[in-house]
Structure formats: C-alpha cells, structure tokens
Amino acid sequence: MRSTFVPRLGRDISVIGQGCWQLGADWSHVADDTAQDILRAAADAGVTFFDTADVYGDGRSERAVRDFLASHGATGITVATKMGRRADPHVAGEYTLDNYRRWTDRSRENLGVDTLELVQLHCPPTAVLEDPRTYDDLRTLRDEGRIAHFGVSVETCDEALTAMRDADVATVQIILNVFRRKPLEQVVGAAHEAGVGIIARVPLASGLLSGKYDEHTTFGEGDHRAFNRHGEAFDVGETFSGVPYEVGVEAAREVAALTPEGWTTAQFALAWITAVGAATVIPGASKPAQAQANAQAAELPSIDDETLAALAAIYNERIREHVHAKW
C-alpha cells in the first residue's frame, strides 16, 4: 500500500483508507461480525486510515472501530472521527466549546482512547467555519489532551478554502470523484501548498461508480440512497454526489466502458482519485472482499492521458450542469 505524508498531521496515511459510515447506519445493515471482518480485511490489505463519525449508527461505527483496534492493535493506524451532527437543531449556535467537550468525550469513550488522533467538524454551517473562535476552541481541546489534531469535513469548495486559512487545520474532507471534479480546480492545489491533507469522500458516488446499478436497482427503506435523493435528511450532494440518479447511471455506463482490462470500475474510479492529489480516499464496504478490492486500487498502473481526457469529457457533457455550480 502506498502512503502519503500529511505535513500538518505529521504522519503518513494510506492512499486508500476505509470509510466506516456503512458500519453504522443509513445503508443496508452490516452485522457486527461482518463489520469486524471488513475492518480486518482492510488492515490486512495495508489500509492505515479509518474514518468514522459519532453519528454513524449513534456511535455504533465508532464502537466497531474500537473493537477492531482492541483485537488488531493500534500501531500504525490513524483513526479519524467527526463531530457536530449531533447538534439539534443543527445551527451555528450549537457549535460551542462545551458541546465540543461533550461530543469528544463521548467519542473517546466509544473509541476507547484518551486522545482522539483526528477530529473533524462534520459539515457544519458555513458560519462556523468563518468564525475564528471555532479554531480557538479546537485548539483548546488539543491543549486539554482530548484531541491531537483537527480538521473539517465540508460540502463546498468555498468552505474548504475558508477553513484552510487557519494554520492548524490538518485535513479537509470533501466530496471528490469522477462526478465531482470542482475541488481539482479550487482546493487540491491550495491544500498541497498549505500542507493540508485532502480526504476524498463519497469516492464512488454512493455506488454509482461501481458500474453495478441500473434504472431498476432499488435500495432499502433505511438506505440514504432511497430516502435522501432530494436532500430530505441532509445535503443532497452526499447521495449519488448530487447527480440525478438516472443521469448518473448513464454516465457510469460510459465510465465502465473505459475501465482498463483486469480492473473493476470501482477500482478505476478510486485509482483516478489517488492520481489527482488526494492524500487518501475513503470508500466504504459492506463485505470484506470489497475492502480488499478497494485497497488493491492503490497498486494499479497510471491511467493514460487519453482515458483521463475521456473521463473529463463525460463529466463536462453529462454531469457538470448538475453539480459544478452547487458545491
């Protein structure tokens, strides 16, 4: 597994990470034993970066990671969690130092650690990212030993650029994939210059870029791909990357047709992200074999210029009008 050194984090992380949303909620149910098998498969394949959040299954995902660390050991592993979506109502006024303390104390208990290695604000209101007190409060958490480093998870490129103005923001998590290319224009280069690590989330556009879905695919009632297609529960960009489903299916077929022989379409999509400058990419998995296959994308050959140009054309001709101006 290749790794990336993140200057502001002060460590190397695997270029393919493991996203743990699916181990908590809002996808088809993953049993506890299966969750452990997925995490072990990822680690055995060389993954050293695991991303979770306090709201994934109301802490279930964090506890799954805790159990994995207890059996596997934490040496060489970086666990990132997120906080803020527990705020009810989810407004800027709830992002206070007292709430940060409560949220991080809960995550420390869930993960079984004294100090959280990396805590990310979980897509907060834009006003939170614009307020200098936010970063002062996060530094207070660091000084108190609750966290070692902090970053942000954001919806828009403008939010990413705002957060990176603070010198202690170590990472920015943002949607970056074949169907969401705007961060390449505005964020990735600025992050490299600042020493900030880009964590690419939703790398397969909620599974569209696996190439396995068609117009007749259905999703369970508790799956966000069924209940959040129009942003009913959270930002619509988190579901299918904000691309209308039927549009995404057609575009994904064209991506699949470009997939090099011997690769899966999902590996192709992940390899593209590793090539364009993300520090790590965090695909989820519902089966151990998926985690292993995702990790193998780190070792694939470079994508040739002709294929890269064809991918850009698919975006410009089919996807851009639906997403580029929104995020």
Residue frames relative to the residue before (quaternion, step in Angstrom):
aa qw qx qy qz dx dy dz
M 1.0000 0.0000 0.0000 0.0000 0.00 0.00 0.00
R 0.3611 -0.7072 0.5641 0.2264 3.56 -0.88 0.94
S 0.1749 -0.7794 0.5926 0.1039 3.54 -1.21 0.47
T 0.2843 -0.7277 0.6016 0.1664 3.53 -1.36 0.35
F 0.3046 -0.7225 0.5846 0.2083 3.57 -0.97 0.82
V 0.1704 -0.7742 0.6054 0.0708 3.57 -0.82 1.07
P 0.3982 -0.7685 0.4366 0.2454 3.61 -0.24 1.21
R 0.7276 0.4350 -0.2692 0.4571 3.60 0.75 -0.93
L 0.6483 0.4726 -0.3147 0.5073 3.56 1.26 -0.31
G 0.3318 -0.7915 0.4568 0.2338 3.54 1.25 -0.45
R 0.7397 0.3433 -0.2309 0.5308 3.58 1.11 0.53
D 0.5020 -0.6053 0.5244 0.3264 3.50 -1.39 0.25
I 0.0415 -0.7641 0.6423 0.0425 3.55 -1.16 0.68
S 0.5815 -0.6016 0.4160 0.3561 3.57 -1.10 0.67
V 0.5230 -0.6589 0.4383 0.3165 3.58 -0.99 0.82
I 0.6983 0.2629 -0.2305 0.6246 3.57 1.26 -0.33
G 0.1229 -0.7839 0.6065 0.0511 3.55 -0.74 1.08
Q 0.4202 -0.6672 0.5372 0.2994 3.53 -1.32 -0.26
G 0.2412 -0.7554 0.5954 0.1293 3.55 -0.69 1.12
C 0.2306 -0.8269 0.5079 0.0710 3.56 -0.86 1.00
W 0.2990 0.7585 -0.5230 0.2484 3.59 1.19 0.39
Q 0.6743 0.5233 -0.3048 0.4226 3.58 0.86 -0.93
L 0.6324 0.5354 -0.3376 0.4465 3.59 1.18 -0.41
G 0.6939 0.4653 -0.2744 0.4761 3.56 1.27 -0.19
A 0.7531 -0.3066 0.2800 0.5103 3.56 0.35 -1.21
D 0.7583 0.4381 -0.3010 0.3773 3.51 -1.47 -0.08
W 0.6663 0.3316 -0.3135 0.5898 3.56 1.26 0.46
S 0.6790 -0.3916 0.3476 0.5146 3.59 -1.20 -0.20
H 0.6027 -0.6221 0.3627 0.3439 3.58 -1.01 0.83
V 0.1467 -0.7531 0.6373 0.0725 3.55 -1.06 0.91
A 0.3987 -0.7384 0.4934 0.2289 3.59 -0.57 1.15
D 0.6572 -0.5361 0.3580 0.3905 3.56 -1.18 0.58
D 0.6679 0.4915 -0.3134 0.4627 3.61 0.86 -0.88
T 0.6447 0.5131 -0.3214 0.4667 3.58 0.99 -0.79
A 0.6121 0.5511 -0.3477 0.4481 3.57 1.02 -0.77
Q 0.6648 0.4894 -0.3083 0.4727 3.58 0.93 -0.84
D 0.6369 0.5212 -0.3293 0.4628 3.59 1.00 -0.76
I 0.6331 0.5291 -0.3285 0.4598 3.59 1.02 -0.78
L 0.6825 0.4871 -0.2930 0.4595 3.58 0.84 -0.96
R 0.6542 0.4978 -0.3161 0.4736 3.60 0.99 -0.78
A 0.6374 0.5261 -0.3345 0.4528 3.58 0.98 -0.80
A 0.6435 0.5162 -0.3219 0.4646 3.57 0.97 -0.81
A 0.6787 0.4863 -0.2952 0.4646 3.58 0.85 -0.96
D 0.6520 0.5177 -0.3184 0.4534 3.59 0.96 -0.82
A 0.6809 0.4677 -0.2774 0.4905 3.59 1.19 -0.55
G 0.6685 -0.5443 0.2864 0.4181 3.58 1.27 0.16
V 0.4473 0.6820 -0.4667 0.3419 3.61 1.24 0.08
T 0.0788 -0.8105 0.5801 0.0202 3.57 -0.89 0.97
F 0.6963 0.4165 -0.2643 0.5214 3.60 1.27 -0.04
F 0.0277 -0.7998 0.5974 -0.0512 3.55 -0.68 1.19
D 0.1333 -0.8158 0.5624 0.0212 3.57 -0.73 1.12
T 0.0425 0.7885 -0.6091 0.0739 3.55 -0.79 1.09
A 0.1993 -0.7595 0.5978 0.1618 3.58 -1.28 -0.32
D 0.6046 -0.6022 0.3874 0.3489 3.53 -1.16 0.62
V 0.7086 0.4594 -0.2681 0.4637 3.60 1.13 -0.52
Y 0.4976 0.6377 -0.4561 0.3711 3.62 1.16 -0.08
G 0.8198 -0.0833 0.0028 0.5665 3.53 -0.23 1.30
D 0.5381 -0.6450 0.3880 0.3793 3.59 1.17 0.61
G 0.7860 -0.2878 0.1328 0.5307 3.56 1.03 0.86
R 0.4732 0.6977 -0.4352 0.3159 3.59 1.24 -0.25
S 0.6521 0.5119 -0.3199 0.4587 3.58 0.96 -0.80
E 0.6439 0.5088 -0.3282 0.4677 3.60 0.91 -0.85
R 0.6736 0.4905 -0.3076 0.4594 3.59 0.91 -0.84
A 0.5998 0.5404 -0.3618 0.4661 3.59 1.09 -0.58
V 0.6468 0.4982 -0.3146 0.4842 3.58 1.00 -0.81
R 0.6109 0.5460 -0.3481 0.4555 3.60 1.02 -0.76
D 0.6829 0.4814 -0.2984 0.4613 3.59 0.83 -0.94
F 0.6205 0.5354 -0.3348 0.4650 3.57 1.06 -0.71
L 0.6700 0.4922 -0.3019 0.4666 3.59 0.88 -0.91
A 0.6268 0.5504 -0.3410 0.4334 3.58 1.03 -0.74
S 0.7356 0.3984 -0.2338 0.4955 3.59 1.03 -0.72
H 0.7310 0.4346 -0.2296 0.4732 3.56 1.05 -0.80
G 0.4162 -0.6512 0.5136 0.3729 3.55 0.97 -0.90
A 0.4104 -0.7503 0.4808 0.1937 3.55 -1.11 0.73
T 0.4296 0.7225 -0.4604 0.2855 3.59 1.23 -0.13
G 0.8378 0.1616 -0.1474 0.5003 3.54 -0.81 1.05
I 0.6140 0.5477 -0.3396 0.4558 3.58 1.29 -0.06
T 0.1360 -0.7512 0.6389 0.0954 3.57 -1.06 0.79
V 0.1077 -0.7787 0.6172 0.0340 3.55 -0.78 1.10
A 0.1062 -0.7683 0.6302 0.0350 3.54 -0.85 1.06
T 0.0419 -0.7718 0.6324 0.0521 3.54 -1.02 0.78
K 0.3320 -0.7363 0.5593 0.1865 3.55 -1.31 0.09
M 0.0855 -0.7888 0.6070 0.0457 3.55 -1.20 0.53
G 0.5655 0.6176 -0.4519 0.3076 3.52 -1.29 0.46
R 0.6645 0.5146 -0.3194 0.4377 3.58 1.04 -0.65
R 0.5290 0.5998 -0.4203 0.4287 3.58 1.28 0.01
A 0.4810 0.6720 -0.4346 0.3580 3.58 1.23 -0.28
D 0.0520 0.7922 -0.6028 0.0795 3.56 -0.84 1.01
P 0.4174 -0.3077 -0.8052 0.2877 1.55 -0.75 2.39
H 0.5186 -0.6375 0.4700 0.3221 3.55 -1.23 0.51
V 0.3005 0.7382 -0.5279 0.2933 3.53 0.27 1.36
A 0.6917 -0.5122 0.3159 0.3994 3.55 -1.22 0.51
G 0.6390 0.5729 -0.3306 0.3927 3.59 1.01 -0.76
E 0.6271 0.5393 -0.3332 0.4527 3.59 1.24 -0.34
Y 0.6015 0.5508 -0.3588 0.4540 3.58 1.26 -0.25
T 0.2242 0.7811 -0.5302 0.2419 3.53 0.31 1.37
L 0.6559 -0.5119 0.3732 0.4105 3.56 -1.24 0.40
D 0.6418 0.5217 -0.3403 0.4473 3.61 0.93 -0.80
N 0.6670 0.4751 -0.3087 0.4839 3.59 0.96 -0.79
Y 0.6029 0.5459 -0.3625 0.4551 3.59 1.01 -0.72
R 0.6520 0.5108 -0.3191 0.4606 3.57 0.94 -0.84
R 0.6634 0.4982 -0.3119 0.4632 3.58 0.89 -0.88
W 0.6813 0.4961 -0.2974 0.4486 3.55 0.86 -0.96
T 0.7021 0.4498 -0.2926 0.4681 3.59 0.84 -0.88
D 0.6045 0.5391 -0.3720 0.4534 3.61 1.03 -0.59
R 0.6402 0.5120 -0.3245 0.4719 3.58 1.01 -0.75
S 0.6716 0.4847 -0.3024 0.4718 3.60 0.93 -0.83
R 0.6075 0.5423 -0.3581 0.4567 3.58 1.03 -0.69
E 0.6578 0.4914 -0.3071 0.4812 3.57 1.00 -0.81
N 0.6603 0.5178 -0.3146 0.4437 3.58 0.88 -0.93
L 0.7488 0.3960 -0.2072 0.4895 3.56 0.95 -0.91
G 0.4108 -0.7469 0.4470 0.2714 3.59 1.24 -0.17
V 0.5753 0.5659 -0.3869 0.4463 3.57 1.05 0.75
D 0.5036 -0.6333 0.4917 0.3218 3.56 -1.23 0.44
T 0.7939 0.1473 -0.0416 0.5885 3.55 1.04 -0.87
L 0.3440 -0.7233 0.5649 0.1983 3.56 -0.86 0.99
E 0.4545 -0.7271 0.4424 0.2627 3.58 -0.65 1.11
L 0.7967 -0.0488 0.0657 0.5988 3.58 0.90 -0.90
V 0.0432 -0.7803 0.6238 -0.0092 3.56 -0.76 1.10
Q 0.1329 -0.7971 0.5877 0.0402 3.55 -0.86 1.03
L 0.4420 -0.6292 0.5601 0.3084 3.56 -1.04 0.75
H 0.3460 -0.8036 0.4652 0.1344 3.53 -0.67 1.20
C 0.7664 -0.3645 0.1876 0.4945 3.57 0.10 1.35
P 0.0889 0.8295 -0.5444 0.0876 3.58 0.65 1.09
P 0.6569 -0.4416 0.3921 0.4687 3.59 -1.26 0.05
T 0.6308 -0.5740 0.3660 0.3724 3.56 -1.05 0.76
A 0.6142 0.5794 -0.3483 0.4071 3.60 1.00 -0.78
V 0.6005 0.5586 -0.3588 0.4456 3.60 1.10 -0.62
L 0.6899 0.4790 -0.2754 0.4678 3.56 0.93 -0.89
E 0.6716 0.4996 -0.2906 0.4635 3.58 1.15 -0.54
D 0.6366 0.5568 -0.3122 0.4328 3.60 1.25 -0.39
P 0.4192 -0.7250 0.4823 0.2571 3.66 -0.56 1.07
R 0.5866 0.5908 -0.3791 0.4040 3.59 1.10 -0.56
T 0.5370 0.6251 -0.4023 0.3987 3.58 1.14 -0.56
Y 0.7321 0.4292 -0.2406 0.4710 3.55 0.76 -1.03
D 0.5869 0.5451 -0.3671 0.4729 3.59 1.15 -0.52
D 0.6501 0.5077 -0.3147 0.4696 3.58 0.99 -0.80
L 0.6500 0.5052 -0.3173 0.4708 3.58 0.99 -0.77
R 0.6237 0.5137 -0.3378 0.4826 3.57 1.07 -0.65
T 0.6030 0.5434 -0.3567 0.4625 3.58 1.08 -0.63
L 0.6315 0.5182 -0.3282 0.4743 3.60 0.97 -0.80
R 0.6438 0.5122 -0.3160 0.4726 3.55 1.02 -0.79
D 0.6680 0.5012 -0.3016 0.4600 3.58 0.92 -0.90
E 0.6736 0.4889 -0.2841 0.4759 3.59 1.14 -0.65
G 0.5166 -0.6710 0.3987 0.3519 3.59 1.27 -0.13
R 0.4510 0.6873 -0.4638 0.3301 3.59 1.20 0.16
I 0.7928 0.0990 -0.0333 0.6005 3.58 1.06 -0.75
A 0.3917 -0.7034 0.5376 0.2504 3.56 -1.24 0.45
H 0.7923 0.0055 0.0390 0.6088 3.59 1.01 -0.84
F 0.1481 -0.7880 0.5874 0.1103 3.55 -1.22 0.37
G 0.0464 -0.7740 0.6314 0.0087 3.48 -1.30 0.57
V 0.3915 -0.6970 0.5422 0.2587 3.55 -1.26 -0.27
S 0.1947 -0.6967 0.6703 0.1654 3.49 -1.34 0.49
V 0.0600 -0.8415 0.5350 -0.0457 3.57 -0.62 1.14
E 0.4686 -0.6559 0.5162 0.2894 3.51 -1.35 0.32
T 0.8241 0.2438 -0.0889 0.5035 3.60 0.89 -0.92
C 0.6181 -0.5364 0.4296 0.3817 3.53 -1.28 0.39
D 0.6287 0.5374 -0.3415 0.4464 3.59 0.97 -0.78
E 0.6421 0.5117 -0.3264 0.4683 3.60 0.98 -0.76
A 0.6274 0.5369 -0.3349 0.4538 3.58 1.00 -0.78
L 0.6813 0.4850 -0.2907 0.4649 3.57 0.87 -0.94
T 0.6120 0.5414 -0.3452 0.4617 3.59 1.05 -0.69
A 0.6921 0.4857 -0.2878 0.4497 3.59 0.81 -0.98
M 0.6703 0.5269 -0.3112 0.4198 3.58 0.95 -0.82
R 0.5160 0.6304 -0.4298 0.3894 3.58 1.20 -0.15
D 0.6306 0.4885 -0.3454 0.4945 3.59 1.18 -0.40
A 0.4756 -0.7391 0.4113 0.2414 3.55 -0.71 1.14
D 0.7069 0.4647 -0.2725 0.4584 3.61 1.19 -0.32
V 0.4602 0.6471 -0.4730 0.3819 3.59 1.22 0.07
A 0.2580 -0.8245 0.4910 0.1119 3.57 -0.44 1.25
T 0.8149 0.0703 0.0111 0.5752 3.56 1.03 -0.81
V 0.1488 -0.7373 0.6488 0.1155 3.51 -1.32 0.46
Q 0.1636 -0.7718 0.6100 0.0745 3.54 -0.77 1.08
I 0.1030 0.7967 -0.5783 0.1423 3.55 -0.73 1.09
I 0.5345 -0.5994 0.4733 0.3620 3.57 -1.17 0.50
L 0.1283 0.7626 -0.6151 0.1538 3.53 -0.74 1.17
N 0.3109 0.7270 -0.5676 0.2296 3.54 -0.64 1.13
V 0.7587 -0.3707 0.2622 0.4672 3.58 -1.28 -0.02
F 0.7264 0.4009 -0.2235 0.5116 3.59 1.17 -0.62
R 0.7439 0.2795 -0.2045 0.5716 3.62 1.23 0.00
R 0.0415 0.8722 -0.4772 0.0990 3.55 0.27 1.36
K 0.4365 0.7333 -0.4489 0.2650 3.60 1.19 -0.23
P 0.6154 0.5541 -0.3765 0.4153 3.68 0.93 -0.66
L 0.5734 0.5794 -0.3916 0.4269 3.60 1.14 -0.45
E 0.6836 0.4951 -0.2818 0.4562 3.57 1.04 -0.75
Q 0.8367 0.2803 -0.0848 0.4628 3.57 0.90 -0.93
V 0.8013 0.3692 -0.1495 0.4464 3.60 0.96 -0.82
V 0.6771 0.5482 -0.3277 0.3655 3.57 0.72 -1.04
G 0.6793 0.4863 -0.2995 0.4608 3.60 0.84 -0.91
A 0.6509 0.5102 -0.3133 0.4668 3.59 0.98 -0.83
A 0.6382 0.5272 -0.3258 0.4568 3.57 1.03 -0.74
H 0.6410 0.5164 -0.3289 0.4628 3.59 0.92 -0.85
E 0.6635 0.5131 -0.3076 0.4493 3.57 0.90 -0.90
A 0.7240 0.4354 -0.2357 0.4803 3.59 1.06 -0.77
G 0.4858 -0.6693 0.4381 0.3523 3.61 1.19 -0.26
V 0.4577 0.6710 -0.4396 0.3833 3.56 1.30 0.44
G 0.3593 -0.7349 0.5347 0.2121 3.56 -0.98 0.82
I 0.2681 -0.7441 0.5904 0.1605 3.57 -0.89 0.95
I 0.1406 -0.7574 0.6357 0.0486 3.54 -0.85 1.11
A 0.2104 -0.8059 0.5454 0.0934 3.58 -0.43 1.23
R 0.0673 -0.8056 0.5884 0.0152 3.54 -0.61 1.15
V 0.7833 0.2541 -0.2642 0.5021 3.55 -1.38 0.36
P 0.1361 0.8621 -0.4833 0.0692 3.62 0.96 0.79
L 0.7420 0.3568 -0.2180 0.5241 3.58 1.17 -0.50
A 0.4660 -0.6980 0.4329 0.3290 3.58 1.24 0.44
S 0.6763 -0.5148 0.2683 0.4534 3.55 0.86 1.12
G 0.7593 -0.3886 0.1869 0.4873 3.56 1.07 0.76
L 0.4642 0.6802 -0.4591 0.3333 3.61 1.17 -0.26
L 0.7371 0.4355 -0.2331 0.4612 3.56 0.92 -0.95
S 0.4464 0.6154 -0.4982 0.4170 3.55 1.19 0.51
G 0.3965 -0.7386 0.4579 0.2961 3.57 1.25 -0.43
K 0.5779 0.6357 -0.3480 0.3752 3.58 1.29 0.11
Y 0.6506 0.5346 -0.3214 0.4331 3.61 1.19 -0.28
D 0.0691 -0.7720 0.6283 0.0672 3.54 -1.23 0.52
E 0.7673 -0.3857 0.2506 0.4470 3.56 -1.31 -0.07
H 0.7162 0.4517 -0.2426 0.4735 3.58 1.19 -0.45
T 0.4410 0.6961 -0.4633 0.3261 3.61 1.23 0.00
T 0.1165 -0.7856 0.6051 0.0561 3.57 -0.97 0.88
F 0.2384 -0.7627 0.5905 0.1131 3.54 -1.25 0.52
G 0.6076 -0.6038 0.3857 0.3426 3.56 -1.12 0.73
E 0.6802 -0.5173 0.3418 0.3910 3.54 -1.24 0.52
G 0.7363 0.4150 -0.2337 0.4806 3.61 1.01 -0.75
D 0.5339 0.6268 -0.3914 0.4109 3.58 1.30 0.11
H 0.4817 -0.6982 0.4403 0.2942 3.61 -0.72 1.04
R 0.5870 0.5800 -0.3725 0.4246 3.58 1.19 -0.42
A 0.6573 0.4467 -0.3027 0.5261 3.55 1.33 -0.16
F 0.8145 0.3279 -0.1557 0.4527 3.60 0.82 -0.94
N 0.7527 0.3873 -0.2296 0.4803 3.65 1.18 -0.19
R 0.2816 0.8059 -0.4911 0.1730 3.60 1.12 0.43
H 0.7595 0.2843 -0.1775 0.5575 3.57 1.19 -0.43
G 0.6234 -0.5747 0.3339 0.4118 3.59 1.19 0.47
E 0.2415 0.8133 -0.5013 0.1702 3.59 1.12 0.59
A 0.7969 0.2934 -0.1406 0.5091 3.62 1.00 -0.77
F 0.7760 -0.0768 0.0676 0.6224 3.59 1.13 -0.66
D 0.7846 -0.3432 0.1929 0.4789 3.57 -1.27 0.09
V 0.4911 -0.6963 0.4439 0.2774 3.56 -0.77 1.05
G 0.5736 0.6150 -0.3741 0.3910 3.58 1.17 -0.46
E 0.6020 0.5694 -0.3539 0.4338 3.57 1.24 -0.36
T 0.7158 0.3905 -0.2311 0.5308 3.59 1.23 -0.40
F 0.8220 -0.0755 -0.0295 0.5636 3.56 -0.53 1.26
S 0.5601 -0.6402 0.3597 0.3833 3.59 1.20 0.65
G 0.6498 -0.5348 0.3114 0.4414 3.56 1.21 0.45
V 0.5142 0.6337 -0.4153 0.4018 3.57 1.28 0.05
P 0.4964 -0.6258 0.4926 0.3453 3.65 -0.85 0.81
Y 0.5862 -0.6538 0.3390 0.3376 3.55 -0.76 1.09
E 0.6898 0.4847 -0.3032 0.4442 3.60 0.77 -0.96
V 0.6188 0.5289 -0.3338 0.4752 3.58 1.08 -0.72
G 0.6740 0.5152 -0.2893 0.4433 3.55 0.94 -0.94
V 0.6234 0.5406 -0.3422 0.4495 3.58 1.01 -0.76
E 0.6733 0.4879 -0.2979 0.4689 3.58 0.89 -0.91
A 0.6700 0.4875 -0.3052 0.4695 3.59 0.91 -0.87
A 0.6389 0.5339 -0.3298 0.4450 3.58 1.01 -0.77
R 0.5914 0.5516 -0.3684 0.4586 3.59 1.11 -0.59
E 0.6616 0.4948 -0.3109 0.4698 3.57 0.99 -0.78
V 0.6149 0.5205 -0.3413 0.4843 3.58 1.08 -0.69
A 0.6480 0.5302 -0.3203 0.4432 3.57 0.91 -0.91
A 0.6487 0.5327 -0.3208 0.4388 3.58 1.02 -0.77
L 0.6746 0.4816 -0.2879 0.4796 3.59 1.22 -0.43
T 0.4713 0.7107 -0.4303 0.2961 3.58 1.24 -0.29
P 0.4524 -0.6971 0.4778 0.2848 3.62 -0.74 0.99
E 0.6151 -0.5649 0.4083 0.3685 3.53 -1.16 0.65
G 0.7867 0.3002 -0.2482 0.4789 3.55 -0.95 0.94
W 0.6494 0.4543 -0.3150 0.5221 3.59 1.29 -0.15
T 0.3800 -0.6343 0.5936 0.3177 3.53 -1.28 0.30
T 0.6202 -0.5381 0.4000 0.4071 3.58 -1.20 0.38
A 0.6152 0.5383 -0.3487 0.4585 3.59 1.05 -0.69
Q 0.6536 0.5000 -0.3161 0.4721 3.60 0.92 -0.83
F 0.6072 0.5566 -0.3325 0.4593 3.55 1.06 -0.78
A 0.6834 0.4829 -0.2813 0.4697 3.59 0.88 -0.96
L 0.6596 0.4940 -0.3073 0.4759 3.60 1.00 -0.76
A 0.6422 0.5255 -0.3272 0.4520 3.58 0.96 -0.84
W 0.5994 0.5519 -0.3586 0.4556 3.58 1.07 -0.68
I 0.6709 0.4969 -0.3089 0.4556 3.60 0.87 -0.87
T 0.6559 0.5022 -0.3283 0.4581 3.61 0.92 -0.78
A 0.6746 0.5141 -0.2948 0.4401 3.57 1.15 -0.58
V 0.7261 0.4721 -0.2465 0.4350 3.60 1.12 -0.56
G 0.7492 -0.4889 0.2071 0.3961 3.58 1.18 0.35
A 0.4439 0.6599 -0.4912 0.3551 3.61 1.16 0.21
A 0.4935 -0.6349 0.4973 0.3256 3.58 -1.10 0.67
T 0.7697 -0.1081 0.0823 0.6238 3.55 1.08 -0.79
V 0.2220 -0.7336 0.6261 0.1434 3.53 -1.30 0.43
I 0.2152 -0.8357 0.5019 0.0590 3.57 -0.83 1.00
P 0.0300 -0.8020 0.5965 -0.0100 3.61 0.27 1.19
G 0.3936 -0.6764 0.5619 0.2679 3.52 -1.21 0.51
A 0.1381 -0.7677 0.6160 0.1097 3.53 -1.33 -0.02
S 0.2323 -0.7643 0.5843 0.1430 3.56 -1.08 0.72
K 0.7474 0.2378 -0.1592 0.5996 3.56 1.37 -0.08
P 0.6057 -0.5686 0.4022 0.3848 3.62 -1.09 0.59
A 0.6394 0.5421 -0.3407 0.4258 3.60 0.95 -0.80
Q 0.6180 0.5327 -0.3493 0.4608 3.59 1.09 -0.62
A 0.6400 0.5221 -0.3287 0.4580 3.58 0.96 -0.83
Q 0.6552 0.5074 -0.3092 0.4666 3.58 0.99 -0.83
A 0.6712 0.4942 -0.3009 0.4633 3.58 0.91 -0.92
N 0.6185 0.5399 -0.3477 0.4529 3.58 0.99 -0.75
A 0.6672 0.5139 -0.3025 0.4464 3.57 0.87 -0.95
Q 0.6323 0.5595 -0.3337 0.4193 3.58 1.04 -0.74
A 0.5315 0.6405 -0.4057 0.3776 3.58 1.21 -0.38
A 0.5835 0.6001 -0.3686 0.4043 3.58 1.17 -0.51
E 0.7349 0.4327 -0.2239 0.4718 3.59 1.11 -0.56
L 0.4692 0.6873 -0.4461 0.3294 3.61 1.22 0.09
P 0.5951 -0.5774 0.4142 0.3755 3.60 -1.15 0.51
S 0.6541 -0.5055 0.3861 0.4093 3.55 -1.29 0.27
I 0.4456 -0.6623 0.5343 0.2780 3.55 -1.17 0.67
D 0.4399 -0.7279 0.4574 0.2596 3.59 -0.75 1.02
D 0.6770 -0.5365 0.3368 0.3747 3.54 -1.24 0.56
E 0.6293 0.5421 -0.3451 0.4371 3.59 0.98 -0.74
T 0.6707 0.4842 -0.2941 0.4789 3.56 0.97 -0.85
L 0.6195 0.5352 -0.3417 0.4615 3.59 1.01 -0.76
A 0.6541 0.5064 -0.3091 0.4693 3.57 0.99 -0.83
A 0.6418 0.5197 -0.3234 0.4620 3.58 1.02 -0.75
L 0.6291 0.5168 -0.3324 0.4761 3.60 1.03 -0.73
A 0.6411 0.5178 -0.3232 0.4652 3.58 0.97 -0.83
A 0.6452 0.5250 -0.3232 0.4513 3.58 1.00 -0.76
I 0.6129 0.5339 -0.3504 0.4652 3.59 1.02 -0.75
Y 0.6490 0.5137 -0.3149 0.4645 3.56 0.95 -0.87
N 0.7152 0.4759 -0.2706 0.4345 3.56 0.73 -1.06
E 0.7349 0.4419 -0.2370 0.4566 3.56 0.97 -0.83
R 0.8073 0.2996 -0.1336 0.4905 3.61 1.01 -0.74
I 0.8027 0.3676 -0.1409 0.4480 3.58 0.90 -0.96
R 0.5984 0.6472 -0.3638 0.3012 3.55 0.88 -0.99
E 0.6773 0.5174 -0.3120 0.4197 3.61 0.81 -0.93
H 0.6893 0.4973 -0.2790 0.4469 3.58 1.14 -0.55
V 0.8298 0.2660 -0.0960 0.4811 3.61 1.05 -0.61
H 0.6124 0.6387 -0.3718 0.2807 3.57 0.92 -0.87
A 0.7303 0.4387 -0.2563 0.4567 3.60 0.84 -0.85
K 0.6330 0.5882 -0.3190 0.3892 3.59 1.19 -0.45
W 0.8274 0.2066 -0.0655 0.5181 3.56 0.94 -0.85
